[in-house]
């Protein structure tokens, strides 16, 4: 929520030593305040999930899976520890967007994914920690991302660590929480939804749990195809939209919507490519990550299911990034909430009532992603969109300006 503020500070900064120091100090305090709030919200959310995790499992589980309750509860309670570093990562990533630095967040994400893959193998295969091992690898993966992002900000003197422990003033809390609170709530809903589906897989025994971790690793790795595009697209759309607001020319608005459409299409194309890759590699990818024949067979089937979910995952990520660039935070949050309602409703109906088994996970995730994508696309083409469609008069005025903008 403070990306624009940081961007303005950065652009207004002077090369003069004293002014440059003042600019860095002001920017550091803003980042520190954002991290402080992220830690507080993360700890509160983590505590809530720890306390109510058992109740949540009982709501989505069937009576036939009662024996697996302890494993699912263990998984969810350890996963609760990932929420604070997740929100801190989100806050730090906003700082990098403000500084127009897209490389460091990508590096942090790549290293976090690598740590996740390695620790999954160590904890689950070597140490035989089972569900708890999968959850702990997530915790260390999120902490890796926080460490990398913090390291570069501190090294470049964009963040002074003591600023993290300063209680933000009221006006800063309001500035950070207005958009930031909505986006933070979106992240919490997203995290809860993924935790619920992963926790659901623990009901079906150790083979299913190990197989789903292989699938998740493949998902995290494949998402690298479109994740940088979503960040770059968000920056490009925000910049083009600022030009339109400053000049008011229809050609600039056409350019904004053109960039947004291309970003969305490319994201969907990368998601489809990733899906095709996983579908075709469903026989050999599990062999790289497990020596157990049963786990390989299970993971192969689930990878083919994941292949059909990935395009919708990429599409929803792309257009939610576009809406975020236009500061349409409430629309992003509504889409996430409606997607979560579809996810939990699907789990309750298909698993809790009909007992359809592990296939419920993919149907639920498909519903989650599809509803999010539909909501984002609807909003993007809505008359109330913050990137408005060209009116008839604007189209006439634009003429050939679209091609030359």
N, C-alpha and C positions, 0 to 999 in steps of 0.2 A: 503494500500500500504506500510505501514511501519512495518508490523508484523514481517517480517524476521529480520529487523534491531533491533527491540526490543528483539527478541529471541536471537540474537547474543550477545547483551549487557547483557542480563539476564544470559546467559550461561558463559560469560567471567567474570562475577562479582566475586569479591573475598570476603571472610569472614572478611578480615581486615576492621576495622571500617572506616578509611579514604577512602579506595578504594570503599567500599560499598556505602558510602555517595556520592562519585563522580558518581558511576554507576546510583544510583537512581536519581541524579540531571540531568544527561544526558538523561535518559529515560523519566523523567517528561517533559523536554523541548520538546522532540519529540512528546509525547502525546499532550501536550499543543498546539504545532504548528498544529497538525492534527485537533484538535478541533477548533482552530481559523479559519482554512481554511474551515472546515465544516460549521461553523456559517456563514461565508461570502458567500459561495456558496448557503447555504440554504436561507439566506435573499434575495439574488438576484433572486433565483428561485421562492421564495414565492411572491416577488413583481411582477415578470413576470406573474405568474398564476393569481394574483389578477387583474392585468391590462387587460390581454387577456382572462380571464375566460369567459366573456360574449360571445366573438367571438367563443370560443371553443364550448360552448353549442349550439350556433346557427348552427355550422357546423354538429353536430351529431343529432340534433333534427329535428322532422318533423313539418310541419305547423299545424297539428292537435293538437299538444301539446304546442302551444304558451302560453296558460294560465299558464302552469307550469314553464315557463322560470324563473320567479323570484325565485322560490324555488331551482331550480337547480343551479342558479348563486350564491345564498346565500350559498348553501352547498359547492360549489367549492371554494369560496373565504375564507370561514372559514377553509376548509381543507388545504388551502395554508399555514396556520399557522403550520401545522404538518411537513412541509418539513425541517425547520431548526433542530428541535429535532430529526427527523428521521436520518438526515445526521450525527448529533453529536453521536447518538446511534451507527451508522455504524462505525464511527471513534473510539469510545471507545471500541466497540467489537473487533476491530483489536488489541487494546492494550492487551485485555484479551487473545486473541489467541497467541500473542507474549509471554505472560507469561504462556501459556499452562494451562490456567484456564478456564474450560468449564462450571463450576457450576454457577458462578455469572451471565453470560449472560442468562442462562436458568432461573435463579431466576427472573431476570429483565423482561424477556419475559412473564413469568407466572404471575407476579404481574401486568404488563401492561394489559394483557388480562383480568385479574380479574377486574381491574379498568374500563376497557372498558365495560364489561358486566354490572357492577353495575351502572355506570353513564348512560348507555343507558336506563336502566329501570327508573332511577330517572328523567332524562331530558325529555324522550319521553313519559313515562307513567304517572309519578307523576306531573311533571311541564308542560306537554303538549307543549313542545318546538318544536316538529316535526322534520323537516329536520335539522334545526340549532342545535337541541339537539344531534342528531346523530354525527354531525360534531364536536361539542365541546367535546363530550366524547372521540373522537379520539385524539384531541389535548392534553387533560389531560392524556390519556393513553401513548402517546409518551413522554410527560414530566416525567411521572412516571419512564419509562425505563431509561431516562437520569439521573434522580436523583439517582436511585439505583446503576447504573454503576459508576457514579461519586463518590458516597459515599464510596464505597469499595476501589476504587483507592486512594482516599484521606486518608481514614482510614489506609490503608496499606502503606502509604507514597510512593506510586508509581506515584502520581500526586500531584503537588503543585499548588493550584488554581491560583496564580499570573502568572504562565507560560501560562495560556490560553490567556492572554491579550498581550502576546509578539508577535510582527509581525515576522513571520518566515524569516530567511535569504534566499537569492535567491537559494542557493544550496539545502536547505531543501525543498523549494517550489517545485523545480524540482523533488526531490526524492519522495515527497509525491504525486505529481500530475501525475507522469508518469503512474503508475498502478492505483493509487487512483482516479485520474480524470476519468478514464474509468469506474471504479466500481461505482463512485458517479453518473456519467451520467446514468449508468444502473439503479441505484436506482431511479433516477428522472423519467426515462421513465416508470419504473414499477409503481411508485406512480401515475403518470399521467394516466396510463392505468386503474388502479383500481378506481381512482377518476372519470374517465369518465364513467365507467360502473355503479358505484354507483349513480353518478349524473343522469344517464339516467333513473334509476328507479324512481326518484322523479317526472318524467313526468306523471306517472300513478296514482298519487294521494297519500293521506296519508296512505291508507291501504297497498299499494305496498311498500311505504317507510318504514313503520313499519315492514312489513313482511321481507323485504330485510335485515333490521338490525338484525332480529332474525337469518336469514340465515348466515349473516356475523359473528355473535357471534359463531355460531356452527362451522363455517369454522376456525376461529381463535383458538377455543378450540381443534378441531380435528388435526390441524397442529402441535400441541405439540407432536403428535405421531412421526413425522419424523424430526422435526426441530433439536433436540439435535443430532440425527444421522448425519445430514448434517454437523454440526460443528465438531463432533468427526471424521467423515469420512474425512473431509478436512484436519484435523490435521494428521491423520494416513497416508493418501496418501502423504502429503507433507514430512513427516518423512521418509517414505519408498523410495520416489523419491530421497531424498537427499542421502540416502545410495547407491542407484544405481549410482548416478552421482559420488559419491566418489570412489566406487569400480569397477563400470563398468561390474559387473557380470550379465549374462543373467538371472540367478536365481533371482536376486534382481528386475530386470525389470518385470519378470513374477509375482513376489510377488506384485509389485505396481499395475499391471493391475488386478490381482486377488482381491486385496483389493477393488479397484475401482468398479469392477463388482459386488462384494458382497454388497457393500454399495448401489449401484444403485438398485439392485434387492430388498434389504430389504426396501429401501425407497418406491419403487413401491408397495411392499407388504403391508406396513403400510398405504399407501394412499388408496389402495384397501380395506383394513380392515375398514378404516375410512369411506369410501364411503358406504360400506355395513351397517355399524352402522347407518349412517345418513338416508339411505334409509329405513331401518327397523324401525328407531325411528322417522320417519317423522310425525307420528300421535300423539306422546306424547311429543316430544321435544318442539314444539310450546306452549303446554299447560303450560310448566314450565316458559315461558317467556312472556306470554301475556294472558289477560283475554278477549280479543276481539275475538269473534267467526270468524269474517271475516278475521282478521289478521292471526289467527291460520290456517285457511283453505288455505290462500294464501301461508303462509310460508311452510306448509306441501308439497305443490306441488313444490315449489322452492328447498326445501331440496332434493327432489328426483332428481331434475335436477343437483344440486351440486354434488350428489353422483357419477355421471359419469365424473365429471371434476377432482375430487380429485386425482385419480391415476396419471393423466398426470401432475397435479400440483406437486405432490411429485417427480415424475420422473425427471421433469425439474429442480427442486430445487437440487436434488441429484447430477445430472451430471454437473450442473453449479458450484456446490461446488467443484467437482472433477477437473474441468477445472481451477477454481480459485486456487486450491492447486498447480496446475502445472504452475501457472502464465500465463495462456492463457487468459488474460483479454480481448483482442480484440474479441476473439471468443465468450465470454460470452456476450459482448456488442452487437455484431452483431445479436446474437440469440434474445436478448431482443428487439432490434429495429425491426427485421423482425416479431417477435411476435406481437409487437404493431401495425405494418402496417396491419397485418392480423386482429387484433382486431378492429381498427378504420375503416378498409375497410368493415368488416362485419356489424358494426353498421350503416355505411352510406348506405350500400346496403339494408339490411334487415329492418331497422327501417326508415331511411330517405326516401328510395325509395319505398319499398314494404309495409311499415307499419305493420310489423309482431308483434309488441308489446313486452311484457316483455320477451318472449322467446329469443329475440335478445341478451339479457344480457348473457345468458348461452351459446348460440352458439358462441358469440364473445369471452367469456372467455375460452371456449373449444379450439377455434382456437388459441388464445394467448398462452395457455399452451402447446398445441400439437406442434406448430411451434417451440417454445423454446426447448421442449424435443427433437424434430427431429434434430434441429441444433446442440444441445449438443452431441447427440449420433453420428451424422455424423462426428463431429469434433473428438470425442474420438476415432473413428475407421479410421480416415483419415491418410494417409501417413505423413501429416504435423503436426499431433498431437504432443504435447510436452510430452506426455507419449506414446512413439512410440510402435508399435506392434513389437513382436519378428520377426526377419528375419528368413529365413529357416536355415541359418548357426547357428544363436543363439539358435534356437530350438534344433538343433542337439547337440550343445555344452552344452545346459542346461541339457539335458538328464533327469535324475531323480532328478535333483537339485531343480525343482519346488516343489517337495513334501517335501524336507528337508530344504528349505530356511527359 
